[in-house]
Structures are given as structure tokens and as C-alpha cells.
Amino acid sequence: MEKFDYSAEAELFPSRSRASRRQPVGYRRFACAAEAIRFAIEELPEEFLPGTSLEVDENRFNAQEIRDLYDHADYPLERLRSAPAPTGPFDGSHRTGIAVGAQPASATIDSKAIKKGR
């Protein structure tokens, strides 16, 4: 069974939002997938999240799968306080709260279960 490795190198490919007047966010490489996921959920402007993809070990994850990885119990970093899942599709409600410290990204989870929504 294939496990998701939060400590693996990752590449984030944010989408371009046609509705946004903000400067587009470009491709970024991260030393660990946990940091890429944190950036996508906590820092990426919400209008760029739909259409964003994450690549880890030659596997691609869409915006919902990125959110699932962030919400998973094995996610190794501290999350924003009071960071509930969005009530609607990427409404940004999960971006409230104060960021707290981080821990090493060493946990693994079943990436196939994430892709299948388990």
C-alpha cells in the first residue's frame, strides 16, 4: 500500500484566477510536502486554490486532495487555530485564526485513500 510522505520534496502549481486582480502566484518548490500543503491552505490566496495542483513523488493532487492531506490526522505541522474545513467550495473560511509553530514533517499516510476520499 502506497503511503503519502509529508517529508518528501514537493512542487506546487497554483492556478491563475481570472477573477482576481492580485498578482498571480507562480510555481514553487518545497523541501517537504507538509510545507507545500500548509502554504496552499494557509497562505495561497483563496481564489488561486481551485485548479492548484501539488506534485509529490510523481503523484499529482488536486485542490480538494490538498485540503484532505491538510485535514488528515497524520498532517505533521501545527494548523491555524480555529481552522474548520470550508463550508462551501473553497470559500476561504478555513483561513481564520493565528498560525502556531511547526514540527518536523515525518509522518506518512495512505495517499491512495486520500485520492479515493477515505
Rosetta blueprint (number, residue, H / E / L):
1 M L
2 E L
3 K E
4 F E
5 D E
6 Y L
7 S L
8 A L
9 E L
10 A E
11 E E
12 L E
13 F E
14 P L
15 S L
16 R L
17 S L
18 R L
19 A L
20 S L
21 R L
22 R L
23 Q L
24 P L
25 V L
26 G L
27 Y L
28 R E
29 R E
30 F E
31 A L
32 C L
33 A H
34 A H
35 E H
36 A H
37 I H
38 R H
39 F H
40 A H
41 I H
42 E H
43 E H
44 L L
45 P L
46 E H
47 E H
48 F H
49 L L
50 P L
51 G L
52 T L
53 S E
54 L E
55 E E
56 V E
57 D L
58 E L
59 N E
60 R E
61 F E
62 N L
63 A H
64 Q H
65 E H
66 I H
67 R H
68 D H
69 L H
70 Y H
71 D H
72 H L
73 A L
74 D L
75 Y L
76 P L
77 L L
78 E L
79 R L
80 L L
81 R L
82 S L
83 A L
84 P L
85 A L
86 P L
87 T L
88 G L
89 P L
90 F L
91 D L
92 G L
93 S H
94 H H
95 R H
96 T L
97 G L
98 I L
99 A L
100 V L
101 G L
102 A L
103 Q L
104 P L
105 A L
106 S L
107 A L
108 T E
109 I E
110 D E
111 S H
112 K H
113 A H
114 I H
115 K H
116 K H
117 G L
118 R L
